[in-house]
Amino acid sequence: MNKKILLLLVPLLLSTGKSYAEATDSYEFDMPEVVVTATKTAMNIQDVPAAVEVITAEDIKSYGAHVLKDVIGSAAGVSIMRVNGREALSIRGFDARYSMILIDGKRIPAETEPLYELDRISLENVERIEIVRGPVTSLYGADALGGVVNIITKSASKQAFTLRLNQGVLSRTGDRNGRYSFTYDSGKQEKLGMTLSGSYSDSDASLKSNGTTYSPFGERKNINARFDYSPTDKEKLTFTASRMDEDTREYAILQTAMGSVRTDVRDNNDRSQYALSYTKDLSDGELYFNAYRSVWNKYNDTVNRTSGQYINSVYGYTTISGLEGRISKKVSNDHLLTFGGEFRPELFRGTGIQTGQGTFTKVFHGKVYEGSEVKTNYSAVYLQDQWTVSPKLLAVASARYDDSNKFESNVSPKVGLTYTPEPGWRVKFNTGQGFRVPSPNQLYLKLNVTRNGKLVSLLGNPSLQPEDSTFYDLSVERDVGNVKSKLTFFSSKITDMIDEAWVDSATVQYQNINRATIQGIEGEISVPLSDRVSWSGTYTYLDAVNDLTNTRLYNRARHKLSSRVTYRQSETLTANLWADSYLHYWFQPSANVSTNTSYTLWNVNVEKQLTEDQTILLGIDNLFNHKDDALSLPGTFIHVDVTMKL
């Protein structure tokens, strides 16, 4: 690890109070921010041992954000991996498979192994986003080895209808991208409230020099509804429903014995989710129940662009049905216990799955396709104790027991400590173990997928072993007025880590990495420079290594630096300038090819409130027109947003 970088960060952390004390004299102390994701109970963010970041609706507005990556991509420990023509979320060096995405605490209906597309979630109806960095497997289970992003939607507050129109073009080619969204808030009508939101986006194809596309293009439609009913002041019943329809395409190249074939990969996805939850505030705790069902339908065609003939078709169907209940209760002045359980049956069915169970056939374009299914029942119980050891020391201990009908049971424990030697100083420590079983498609998948503009075979591996991990992190936080800073060291040791590996130039397969280490440093600071200007910066050093071969793990940057300056001339004019730098980004665009590159993306936006109900925003992404076909960076994108309240 680079000791010079650590030595530079430590004095920065320790000097913030003296360097910026004058700048914060005119600022009042913020009210404590309450978070729920890290412990499944409401806690002051300063007390939570885990590394947590909260992005509020006001933050989203002040950033001028129009997609999710605008607000989370610059967070410490969070990276936007550029993998196979997709933008994928990574937390502390773990890829999207280990970074759980939740909406209101519930799993999103998505592909079992999503290369998470960050523009699928509309920000207009987001109350806040809570990011927990580091494993939370002791509460959420195996998919939270890297961390959790919980997107919490708005409940009804004040009657309003908001319309947002966004139009953007790629400056180099003129390729267009449009997004239109709305949000309706019924206001609280006695005991009942409703919010309704939806969006429609449409994008043109942007072509690389070889004729393939930088990313999927086409149409996406989203609709979301939330109904809250409060029979008493201490009870709430919430029903949520969402639907996403995606009809996108990609141009790719298929290598055959007859040579290269230009293909059009057409992808149609239907995702829906329904959930009903009940919350009751107790005199000394909280009671919570939740039932939900997610359904994902997928249909995919691969077409020869020259002849128009169909080459291949894929059908997939996935359901997740979940039941969860928990109770938090204060058993003494010093202990708050949380006990919970979860049962989650999952069905994964498709023509790309070869298990021999539940076999079926589908006929597409005159060709017969055989498929099969996997049924897995997951169950878990967990227990957590929040123990106030002393006025200066808080301990949070938790453990989760997971079981399934496919794999052996396992226990994931975790202990976190927060020590506050004096106001403005906090020392936090976390340690524990994690466990993750292979997903059905990692075991049994067999189909063609797009990898950096090429169609290749992706194969499951029935011999995969479950992953085990041991982790710890240690952080120091320093606050002076509104100046906040934090320095964290983290480390995870993973046994049998599952990753994709190139078998040959046309085949990728899931394989176990016998031993791997992911460790690094996170530094973060936010400073109000004046009553109009604020600055925030983050730095992440990442050392992700295959311990057997002593080689770096792919699709990760050694250094990531982010910096944002926000200027507020008045209540009606805001401007943002921010940059994300990825240094020594190590990736593998194809078999036997490894590339180490560095790049910086600058972005700027200016938002002006025209009237009380109308706002316009001009934004430029990738300001200096950085273009990289291997990383699917097409260049400068200019967009205009108009927001109207009706």
C-alpha positions as semicolon CSV with decimal commas, in nm:
position;residue;x (nm);y (nm);z (nm)
1;M;0,000;0,000;0,000
2;N;0,127;0,351;-0,079
3;K;0,241;0,489;0,258
4;K;0,307;0,835;0,112
5;I;-0,063;0,874;0,030
6;L;-0,160;0,772;0,385
7;L;0,087;1,021;0,532
8;L;-0,064;1,295;0,318
9;L;-0,420;1,213;0,423
10;V;-0,360;1,200;0,799
11;P;-0,252;1,565;0,841
12;L;-0,538;1,669;0,613
13;L;-0,782;1,499;0,850
14;L;-0,624;1,645;1,163
15;S;-0,593;1,998;1,029
16;T;-0,945;2,058;0,910
17;G;-1,062;2,212;1,234
18;K;-0,792;2,481;1,243
19;S;-0,778;2,548;0,871
20;Y;-1,148;2,612;0,822
21;A;-1,273;2,726;1,161
22;E;-1,327;3,080;1,038
23;A;-1,523;2,960;0,737
24;T;-1,768;2,774;0,959
25;D;-1,832;3,049;1,216
26;S;-2,141;3,166;1,029
27;Y;-2,286;2,814;1,005
28;E;-2,511;2,647;1,255
29;F;-2,460;2,285;1,354
30;D;-2,669;2,042;1,149
31;M;-2,939;1,841;1,317
32;P;-2,830;1,478;1,359
33;E;-2,902;1,269;1,050
34;V;-3,101;0,953;1,123
35;V;-3,030;0,636;0,920
36;V;-3,199;0,296;0,920
37;T;-3,017;0,078;0,667
38;A;-2,702;-0,004;0,866
39;T;-2,884;-0,155;1,168
40;K;-3,252;-0,177;1,052
41;T;-3,326;0,065;1,337
42;A;-3,327;0,445;1,344
43;M;-2,983;0,565;1,459
44;N;-2,788;0,888;1,456
45;I;-2,542;0,859;1,169
46;Q;-2,260;0,968;1,399
47;D;-2,328;0,672;1,630
48;V;-2,348;0,402;1,363
49;P;-2,022;0,202;1,359
50;A;-2,054;0,120;0,987
51;A;-1,938;0,361;0,717
52;V;-2,265;0,527;0,611
53;E;-2,345;0,812;0,374
54;V;-2,686;0,975;0,340
55;I;-2,787;1,166;0,027
56;T;-3,109;1,359;0,086
57;A;-3,365;1,490;-0,163
58;E;-3,220;1,836;-0,102
59;D;-2,872;1,706;-0,186
60;I;-3,006;1,558;-0,509
61;K;-3,159;1,891;-0,600
62;S;-2,847;2,092;-0,511
63;Y;-2,630;1,856;-0,720
64;G;-2,854;1,913;-1,022
65;A;-2,867;1,536;-1,059
66;H;-3,076;1,368;-1,328
67;V;-2,962;1,005;-1,287
68;L;-2,845;0,803;-0,987
69;K;-2,476;0,799;-1,082
70;D;-2,468;1,180;-1,052
71;V;-2,519;1,152;-0,676
72;I;-2,349;0,828;-0,573
73;G;-2,063;0,805;-0,822
74;S;-1,845;1,048;-0,626
75;A;-1,896;0,888;-0,283
76;A;-1,592;0,750;-0,102
77;G;-1,544;0,379;-0,164
78;V;-1,801;0,382;-0,448
79;S;-1,697;0,341;-0,810
80;I;-1,876;0,327;-1,142
81;M;-1,722;0,022;-1,308
82;R;-1,725;0,032;-1,685
83;V;-1,784;-0,333;-1,768
84;N;-1,889;-0,480;-2,102
85;G;-2,060;-0,165;-2,228
86;R;-2,245;-0,111;-1,898
87;E;-2,207;0,121;-1,602
88;A;-2,200;-0,101;-1,294
89;L;-2,196;-0,012;-0,926
90;S;-1,896;-0,119;-0,717
91;I;-1,852;-0,070;-0,341
92;R;-1,505;-0,115;-0,189
93;G;-1,383;-0,317;-0,487
94;F;-1,674;-0,562;-0,487
95;D;-1,867;-0,567;-0,812
96;A;-2,244;-0,530;-0,860
97;R;-2,316;-0,889;-0,758
98;Y;-2,201;-0,808;-0,404
99;S;-2,354;-0,460;-0,378
100;M;-2,718;-0,497;-0,279
101;I;-2,961;-0,245;-0,426
102;L;-3,282;-0,194;-0,225
103;I;-3,591;0,020;-0,276
104;D;-3,755;0,098;0,058
105;G;-3,558;-0,190;0,208
106;K;-3,672;-0,444;-0,053
107;R;-3,474;-0,614;-0,329
108;I;-3,536;-0,469;-0,674
109;P;-3,681;-0,694;-0,945
110;A;-3,382;-0,739;-1,171
111;E;-3,169;-0,999;-1,335
112;T;-3,011;-1,240;-1,093
113;E;-2,666;-1,106;-1,179
114;P;-2,724;-0,749;-1,296
115;L;-2,458;-0,530;-1,443
116;Y;-2,657;-0,262;-1,266
117;E;-2,771;0,014;-1,502
118;L;-2,777;0,329;-1,296
119;D;-3,032;0,519;-1,503
120;R;-3,315;0,273;-1,435
121;I;-3,421;0,443;-1,113
122;S;-3,589;0,784;-1,135
123;L;-3,475;1,042;-0,879
124;E;-3,790;1,253;-0,882
125;N;-3,958;1,040;-0,617
126;V;-3,655;0,974;-0,396
127;E;-3,663;1,095;-0,035
128;R;-3,308;0,991;0,043
129;I;-3,038;0,739;-0,046
130;E;-2,846;0,555;0,225
131;I;-2,514;0,395;0,129
132;V;-2,356;0,146;0,370
133;R;-1,997;0,065;0,274
134;G;-1,862;-0,269;0,385
135;P;-2,032;-0,603;0,449
136;V;-2,382;-0,605;0,602
137;T;-2,431;-0,978;0,560
138;S;-2,521;-1,023;0,929
139;L;-2,853;-0,845;0,858
140;Y;-2,914;-0,865;0,482
141;G;-2,751;-1,190;0,380
142;A;-2,501;-1,301;0,120
143;D;-2,551;-1,037;-0,149
144;A;-2,432;-0,756;0,080
145;L;-2,061;-0,845;0,098
146;G;-1,962;-0,513;-0,060
147;G;-2,236;-0,298;0,090
148;V;-2,593;-0,180;0,050
149;V;-2,756;0,108;-0,137
150;N;-3,108;0,169;-0,004
151;I;-3,324;0,407;-0,210
152;I;-3,605;0,537;0,009
153;T;-3,902;0,683;-0,178
154;K;-4,115;0,978;-0,075
155;S;-4,438;0,943;0,119
156;A;-4,722;1,187;0,058
157;S;-4,665;1,529;0,215
158;K;-4,805;1,819;0,011
159;Q;-5,033;1,805;-0,292
160;A;-4,835;1,872;-0,609
161;F;-4,780;1,755;-0,966
162;T;-4,427;1,787;-1,106
163;L;-4,326;1,736;-1,468
164;R;-3,963;1,706;-1,575
165;L;-3,842;1,709;-1,936
166;N;-3,485;1,621;-2,028
167;Q;-3,324;1,632;-2,372
168;G;-2,960;1,558;-2,439
169;V;-2,724;1,502;-2,732
170;L;-2,384;1,347;-2,776
171;S;-2,187;1,645;-2,906
172;R;-1,959;1,443;-3,131
173;T;-2,233;1,275;-3,333
174;G;-2,563;1,439;-3,240
175;D;-2,708;1,114;-3,102
176;R;-3,009;1,201;-2,888
177;N;-3,122;1,088;-2,543
178;G;-3,456;1,203;-2,400
179;R;-3,623;1,147;-2,066
180;Y;-3,968;1,258;-1,953
181;S;-4,093;1,201;-1,599
182;F;-4,368;1,305;-1,361
183;T;-4,443;1,287;-0,989
184;Y;-4,782;1,327;-0,826
185;D;-4,817;1,381;-0,451
186;S;-5,172;1,364;-0,319
187;G;-5,081;1,527;0,010
188;K;-5,187;1,361;0,332
189;Q;-5,565;1,319;0,324
190;E;-5,644;1,249;0,690
191;K;-5,509;0,894;0,733
192;L;-5,426;0,823;0,367
193;G;-5,159;0,948;0,130
194;M;-5,048;0,853;-0,221
195;T;-4,751;0,924;-0,447
196;L;-4,735;0,828;-0,813
197;S;-4,435;0,866;-1,042
198;G;-4,334;0,754;-1,386
199;S;-4,080;0,809;-1,658
200;Y;-4,017;0,740;-2,025
201;S;-3,674;0,749;-2,185
202;D;-3,564;0,701;-2,544
203;S;-3,206;0,697;-2,672
204;D;-3,039;0,673;-3,012
205;A;-2,763;0,429;-3,105
206;S;-2,411;0,566;-3,052
207;L;-2,158;0,374;-3,259
208;K;-1,795;0,289;-3,196
209;S;-1,542;0,287;-3,478
210;N;-1,604;-0,088;-3,539
211;G;-1,980;-0,038;-3,579
212;T;-2,081;-0,175;-3,239
213;T;-2,268;0,038;-2,984
214;Y;-2,129;0,201;-2,671
215;S;-2,429;0,091;-2,464
216;P;-2,784;-0,040;-2,509
217;F;-3,022;0,204;-2,681
218;G;-3,397;0,216;-2,710
219;E;-3,694;0,273;-2,478
220;R;-3,752;0,236;-2,104
221;K;-4,079;0,296;-1,920
222;N;-4,124;0,312;-1,544
223;I;-4,429;0,354;-1,323
224;N;-4,426;0,356;-0,941
225;A;-4,706;0,394;-0,686
226;R;-4,704;0,419;-0,308
227;F;-5,005;0,425;-0,075
228;D;-4,966;0,499;0,299
229;Y;-5,247;0,441;0,547
230;S;-5,204;0,538;0,913
231;P;-5,487;0,396;1,127
232;T;-5,325;0,553;1,436
233;D;-5,037;0,791;1,505
234;K;-4,814;0,493;1,581
235;E;-4,905;0,262;1,292
236;K;-4,851;0,271;0,918
237;L;-4,956;0,036;0,642
238;T;-4,772;0,088;0,312
239;F;-4,845;-0,067;-0,028
240;T;-4,600;-0,012;-0,314
241;A;-4,614;-0,125;-0,675
242;S;-4,372;-0,072;-0,962
243;R;-4,339;-0,175;-1,324
244;M;-4,054;-0,132;-1,569
245;D;-4,071;-0,216;-1,938
246;E;-3,743;-0,209;-2,127
247;D;-3,705;-0,251;-2,503
248;T;-3,339;-0,197;-2,595
249;R;-3,090;-0,305;-2,860
250;E;-2,715;-0,343;-2,904
251;Y;-2,501;-0,389;-3,211
252;A;-2,235;-0,656;-3,164
253;I;-1,999;-0,879;-3,361
254;L;-2,025;-1,259;-3,361
255;Q;-1,718;-1,458;-3,462
256;T;-1,806;-1,771;-3,662
257;A;-1,616;-2,023;-3,871
258;M;-1,725;-1,823;-4,176
259;G;-1,589;-1,497;-4,031
260;S;-1,737;-1,197;-3,846
261;V;-2,114;-1,147;-3,844
262;R;-2,267;-0,812;-3,755
263;T;-2,558;-0,871;-3,518
264;D;-2,847;-0,679;-3,364
265;V;-2,918;-0,798;-3,007
266;R;-3,274;-0,706;-2,911
267;D;-3,358;-0,721;-2,541
268;N;-3,702;-0,690;-2,385
269;N;-3,736;-0,690;-2,006
270;D;-4,048;-0,664;-1,796
271;R;-3,998;-0,611;-1,422
272;S;-4,266;-0,565;-1,162
273;Q;-4,279;-0,559;-0,784
274;Y;-4,558;-0,546;-0,526
275;A;-4,507;-0,506;-0,153
276;L;-4,716;-0,459;0,159
277;S;-4,554;-0,354;0,485
278;Y;-4,676;-0,278;0,835
279;T;-4,488;-0,068;1,091
280;K;-4,587;-0,001;1,450
281;D;-4,400;0,221;1,694
282;L;-4,385;0,057;2,034
283;S;-4,323;0,242;2,360
284;D;-3,973;0,092;2,368
285;G;-3,910;-0,021;2,010
286;E;-4,067;-0,103;1,673
287;L;-4,257;-0,386;1,506
288;Y;-4,224;-0,445;1,131
289;F;-4,367;-0,693;0,879
290;N;-4,315;-0,699;0,504
291;A;-4,437;-0,919;0,221
292;Y;-4,332;-0,867;-0,138
293;R;-4,319;-1,033;-0,478
294;S;-4,095;-0,948;-0,769
295;V;-4,136;-1,081;-1,122
296;W;-3,892;-1,051;-1,410
297;N;-3,974;-1,156;-1,767
298;K;-3,701;-1,152;-2,028
299;Y;-3,701;-1,211;-2,403
300;N;-3,397;-1,167;-2,624
301;D;-3,339;-1,202;-3,001
302;T;-3,009;-1,199;-3,188
303;V;-3,046;-1,103;-3,555
304;N;-2,800;-1,100;-3,844
305;R;-2,792;-0,731;-3,942
306;T;-2,693;-0,809;-4,299
307;S;-2,941;-1,085;-4,387
308;G;-3,210;-1,014;-4,128
309;Q;-3,215;-1,380;-4,022
310;Y;-3,270;-1,473;-3,655
311;I;-2,961;-1,636;-3,503
312;N;-3,077;-1,706;-3,150
313;S;-3,356;-1,635;-2,900
314;V;-3,356;-1,645;-2,519
315;Y;-3,646;-1,667;-2,276
316;G;-3,616;-1,609;-1,899
317;Y;-3,852;-1,584;-1,604
318;T;-3,757;-1,507;-1,243
319;T;-3,969;-1,460;-0,932
320;I;-3,872;-1,359;-0,580
321;S;-4,134;-1,385;-0,307
322;G;-4,029;-1,251;0,031
323;L;-4,163;-1,250;0,385
324;E;-3,979;-1,064;0,659
325;G;-4,066;-0,975;1,014
326;R;-3,868;-0,812;1,292
327;I;-3,913;-0,654;1,630
328;S;-3,684;-0,405;1,804
329;K;-3,725;-0,370;2,178
330;K;-3,535;-0,189;2,448
331;V;-3,471;-0,448;2,718
332;S;-3,287;-0,206;2,947
333;N;-3,152;0,148;2,941
334;D;-2,836;0,018;2,774
335;H;-2,960;-0,252;2,535
336;L;-3,180;-0,239;2,223
337;L;-3,240;-0,586;2,080
338;T;-3,359;-0,656;1,725
339;F;-3,478;-1,000;1,629
340;G;-3,592;-1,085;1,279
341;G;-3,650;-1,357;1,026
342;E;-3,688;-1,393;0,650
343;F;-3,820;-1,655;0,409
344;R;-3,754;-1,610;0,037
345;P;-3,844;-1,865;-0,232
346;E;-3,688;-1,789;-0,571
347;L;-3,761;-1,936;-0,912
348;F;-3,516;-1,900;-1,198
349;R;-3,646;-2,042;-1,528
350;G;-3,516;-2,003;-1,880
351;T;-3,385;-2,145;-2,204
352;G;-3,035;-2,048;-2,096
353;I;-3,057;-2,271;-1,786
354;Q;-2,956;-2,637;-1,810
355;T;-3,044;-2,824;-1,488
356;G;-3,272;-3,100;-1,617
357;Q;-3,542;-2,992;-1,372
358;G;-3,884;-2,858;-1,478
359;T;-3,787;-2,894;-1,844
360;F;-3,991;-2,716;-2,111
361;T;-3,968;-2,605;-2,473
362;K;-4,029;-2,274;-2,646
363;V;-4,062;-2,208;-3,020
364;F;-3,929;-1,876;-3,152
365;H;-3,914;-1,795;-3,523
366;G;-3,962;-2,161;-3,617
367;K;-3,683;-2,293;-3,392
368;V;-3,735;-2,508;-3,080
369;Y;-3,547;-2,408;-2,762
370;E;-3,521;-2,627;-2,454
371;G;-3,506;-2,484;-2,104
372;S;-3,523;-2,583;-1,739
373;E;-3,549;-2,421;-1,396
374;V;-3,403;-2,386;-1,049
375;K;-3,614;-2,349;-0,735
376;T;-3,435;-2,228;-0,424
377;N;-3,584;-2,162;-0,083
378;Y;-3,382;-1,926;0,136
379;S;-3,455;-1,877;0,505
380;A;-3,277;-1,678;0,774
381;V;-3,300;-1,549;1,129
382;Y;-3,091;-1,268;1,275
383;L;-3,030;-1,106;1,611
384;Q;-2,874;-0,768;1,690
385;D;-2,784;-0,599;2,017
386;Q;-2,715;-0,225;2,035
387;W;-2,532;-0,187;2,366
388;T;-2,447;0,152;2,516
389;V;-2,141;0,037;2,710
390;S;-2,071;0,387;2,840
391;P;-2,150;0,746;2,739
392;K;-1,848;0,730;2,509
393;L;-1,869;0,373;2,375
394;L;-2,141;0,203;2,170
395;A;-2,123;-0,161;2,060
396;V;-2,344;-0,319;1,793
397;A;-2,323;-0,699;1,766
398;S;-2,526;-0,900;1,517
399;A;-2,540;-1,248;1,370
400;R;-2,745;-1,407;1,092
401;Y;-2,817;-1,775;1,031
402;D;-2,883;-1,856;0,664
403;D;-3,013;-2,180;0,522
404;S;-3,141;-2,306;0,185
405;N;-3,254;-2,626;0,021
406;K;-2,949;-2,619;-0,208
407;F;-2,655;-2,541;0,016
408;E;-2,532;-2,594;0,370
409;S;-2,637;-2,350;0,641
410;N;-2,404;-2,076;0,762
411;V;-2,370;-1,813;1,036
412;S;-2,249;-1,457;0,955
413;P;-2,144;-1,261;1,267
414;K;-2,044;-0,895;1,293
415;V;-1,932;-0,660;1,572
416;G;-1,909;-0,282;1,542
417;L;-1,778;-0,024;1,791
418;T;-1,810;0,355;1,804
419;Y;-1,589;0,538;2,053
420;T;-1,634;0,913;2,108
421;P;-1,344;1,041;2,321
422;E;-1,473;1,399;2,296
423;P;-1,729;1,594;2,088
424;G;-1,626;1,611;1,725
425;W;-1,407;1,299;1,738
426;R;-1,517;0,943;1,666
427;V;-1,326;0,618;1,622
428;K;-1,515;0,330;1,459
429;F;-1,424;-0,035;1,417
430;N;-1,606;-0,324;1,246
431;T;-1,518;-0,689;1,199
432;G;-1,705;-1,002;1,097
433;Q;-1,750;-1,286;0,853
434;G;-1,957;-1,321;0,537
435;F;-2,085;-1,609;0,328
436;R;-2,232;-1,626;-0,023
437;V;-2,362;-1,923;-0,221
438;P;-2,340;-1,932;-0,602
439;S;-2,645;-1,794;-0,780
440;P;-2,839;-2,020;-1,022
441;N;-2,697;-1,863;-1,337
442;Q;-2,342;-1,887;-1,199
443;L;-2,403;-2,260;-1,168
444;Y;-2,616;-2,347;-1,470
445;L;-2,620;-2,064;-1,727
446;K;-2,542;-2,127;-2,093
447;L;-2,616;-1,850;-2,343
448;N;-2,463;-1,579;-2,560
449;V;-2,396;-1,238;-2,406
450;T;-2,241;-0,912;-2,524
451;R;-1,891;-0,841;-2,397
452;N;-1,737;-0,514;-2,519
453;G;-1,911;-0,531;-2,855
454;K;-1,858;-0,904;-2,911
455;L;-2,104;-1,189;-2,872
456;V;-1,949;-1,463;-2,657
457;S;-2,074;-1,771;-2,471
458;L;-2,122;-1,728;-2,096
459;L;-2,114;-2,062;-1,911
460;G;-2,214;-2,152;-1,560
461;N;-2,003;-2,385;-1,350
462;P;-2,181;-2,655;-1,143
463;S;-1,857;-2,716;-0,950
464;L;-1,850;-2,369;-0,794
465;Q;-1,793;-2,351;-0,420
466;P;-1,959;-2,096;-0,183
467;E;-1,758;-1,785;-0,099
468;D;-1,633;-1,708;0,253
469;S;-1,497;-1,374;0,367
470;T;-1,343;-1,220;0,678
471;F;-1,335;-0,844;0,702
472;Y;-1,257;-0,547;0,924
473;D;-1,236;-0,171;0,893
474;L;-1,110;0,108;1,118
475;S;-1,201;0,474;1,075
476;V;-1,146;0,811;1,243
477;E;-1,401;1,092;1,201
478;R;-1,338;1,458;1,278
479;D;-1,605;1,734;1,277
480;V;-1,554;2,103;1,340
481;G;-1,870;2,302;1,283
482;N;-1,990;2,208;0,937
483;V;-1,649;2,079;0,830
484;K;-1,658;1,699;0,825
485;S;-1,373;1,460;0,753
486;K;-1,313;1,088;0,775
487;L;-1,028;0,844;0,715
488;T;-1,090;0,468;0,690
489;F;-0,879;0,156;0,639
490;F;-1,066;-0,156;0,524
491;S;-0,969;-0,513;0,443
492;S;-1,151;-0,825;0,322
493;K;-1,005;-1,172;0,277
494;I;-1,218;-1,387;0,045
495;T;-1,194;-1,762;-0,008
496;D;-1,333;-1,909;-0,332
497;M;-1,438;-1,570;-0,470
498;I;-1,655;-1,616;-0,781
499;D;-1,562;-1,417;-1,091
500;E;-1,585;-1,437;-1,469
501;A;-1,279;-1,570;-1,652
502;W;-1,204;-1,594;-2,023
503;V;-1,171;-1,961;-2,130
504;D;-1,091;-1,869;-2,490
505;S;-1,160;-1,580;-2,729
506;A;-1,531;-1,675;-2,756
507;T;-1,610;-1,818;-2,409
508;V;-1,641;-1,678;-2,058
509;Q;-1,708;-1,897;-1,754
510;Y;-1,765;-1,844;-1,383
511;Q;-1,475;-1,973;-1,174
512;N;-1,359;-1,967;-0,813
513;I;-1,058;-1,756;-0,719
514;N;-0,911;-1,966;-0,438
515;R;-0,794;-1,671;-0,227
516;A;-0,830;-1,298;-0,284
517;T;-0,767;-0,983;-0,080
518;I;-0,946;-0,653;-0,125
519;Q;-0,817;-0,374;0,096
520;G;-0,766;-0,001;0,084
521;I;-0,806;0,347;0,225
522;E;-1,098;0,590;0,204
523;G;-1,056;0,961;0,274
524;E;-1,344;1,209;0,263
525;I;-1,390;1,574;0,353
526;S;-1,659;1,839;0,306
527;V;-1,593;2,208;0,366
528;P;-1,814;2,519;0,342
529;L;-1,568;2,771;0,195
530;S;-1,810;3,063;0,229
531;D;-2,180;3,130;0,256
532;R;-2,208;3,063;-0,120
533;V;-1,940;2,805;-0,199
534;S;-1,887;2,455;-0,061
535;W;-1,638;2,184;-0,154
536;S;-1,624;1,811;-0,098
537;G;-1,359;1,560;-0,192
538;T;-1,306;1,186;-0,162
539;Y;-1,012;0,956;-0,226
540;T;-1,009;0,576;-0,245
541;Y;-0,697;0,364;-0,267
542;L;-0,776;0,004;-0,364
543;D;-0,553;-0,302;-0,357
544;A;-0,753;-0,594;-0,501
545;V;-0,537;-0,902;-0,562
546;N;-0,562;-1,271;-0,650
547;D;-0,343;-1,404;-0,370
548;L;-0,241;-1,721;-0,554
549;T;-0,115;-1,551;-0,870
550;N;-0,035;-1,215;-0,703
551;T;-0,212;-1,036;-0,988
552;R;-0,467;-0,756;-0,969
553;L;-0,838;-0,827;-1,002
554;Y;-0,992;-0,678;-1,316
555;N;-1,234;-0,386;-1,357
556;R;-1,097;-0,188;-1,065
557;A;-0,897;0,134;-1,035
558;R;-0,599;0,157;-0,803
559;H;-0,684;0,519;-0,718
560;K;-1,011;0,703;-0,742
561;L;-1,036;1,076;-0,665
562;S;-1,354;1,282;-0,669
563;S;-1,399;1,654;-0,614
564;R;-1,711;1,871;-0,624
565;V;-1,755;2,249;-0,592
566;T;-2,107;2,385;-0,544
567;Y;-2,188;2,754;-0,587
568;R;-2,517;2,907;-0,472
569;Q;-2,557;3,266;-0,581
570;S;-2,906;3,275;-0,433
571;E;-3,204;3,053;-0,375
572;T;-3,269;3,063;-0,749
573;L;-2,924;2,992;-0,900
574;T;-2,696;2,696;-0,831
575;A;-2,391;2,564;-1,017
576;N;-2,185;2,247;-0,974
577;L;-1,844;2,148;-1,107
578;W;-1,721;1,799;-1,027
579;A;-1,464;1,549;-1,148
580;D;-1,409;1,176;-1,100
581;S;-1,059;1,044;-1,169
582;Y;-0,986;0,674;-1,214
583;L;-0,611;0,609;-1,207
584;H;-0,456;0,276;-1,309
585;Y;-0,788;0,121;-1,405
586;W;-0,709;-0,245;-1,478
587;F;-0,947;-0,428;-1,709
588;Q;-0,968;-0,708;-1,966
589;P;-1,159;-0,611;-2,282
590;S;-1,112;-0,957;-2,438
591;A;-0,928;-1,285;-2,392
592;N;-0,550;-1,253;-2,346
593;V;-0,571;-0,873;-2,349
594;S;-0,517;-0,668;-2,031
595;T;-0,514;-0,290;-2,021
596;N;-0,408;-0,040;-1,757
597;T;-0,544;0,309;-1,820
598;S;-0,624;0,633;-1,638
599;Y;-0,895;0,888;-1,711
600;T;-1,079;1,183;-1,558
601;L;-1,437;1,284;-1,629
602;W;-1,528;1,649;-1,567
603;N;-1,892;1,752;-1,538
604;V;-2,070;2,084;-1,491
605;N;-2,428;2,202;-1,453
606;V;-2,609;2,529;-1,385
607;E;-2,966;2,543;-1,255
608;K;-3,184;2,856;-1,265
609;Q;-3,528;2,895;-1,111
610;L;-3,727;3,095;-1,363
611;T;-4,046;3,129;-1,162
612;E;-4,180;2,979;-0,842
613;D;-4,292;2,673;-1,040
614;Q;-4,040;2,652;-1,326
615;T;-3,672;2,559;-1,325
616;I;-3,422;2,503;-1,607
617;L;-3,089;2,320;-1,585
618;L;-2,805;2,300;-1,837
619;G;-2,556;2,017;-1,785
620;I;-2,243;1,893;-1,962
621;D;-2,116;1,544;-1,883
622;N;-1,758;1,455;-1,977
623;L;-1,676;1,820;-2,035
624;F;-1,342;1,764;-2,209
625;N;-1,474;1,503;-2,452
626;H;-1,278;1,201;-2,328
627;K;-1,345;0,911;-2,567
628;D;-1,250;0,547;-2,511
629;D;-1,417;0,266;-2,707
630;A;-1,285;-0,010;-2,480
631;L;-1,437;0,159;-2,173
632;S;-1,752;0,265;-2,363
633;L;-1,686;0,637;-2,309
634;P;-1,842;0,809;-2,613
635;G;-1,746;1,171;-2,536
636;T;-1,925;1,489;-2,427
637;F;-2,298;1,471;-2,353
638;I;-2,497;1,797;-2,329
639;H;-2,842;1,797;-2,172
640;V;-3,115;2,042;-2,075
641;D;-3,372;1,976;-1,799
642;V;-3,693;2,170;-1,754
643;T;-3,896;2,115;-1,435
644;M;-4,252;2,244;-1,397
645;K;-4,490;2,224;-1,104
646;L;-4,852;2,227;-1,215
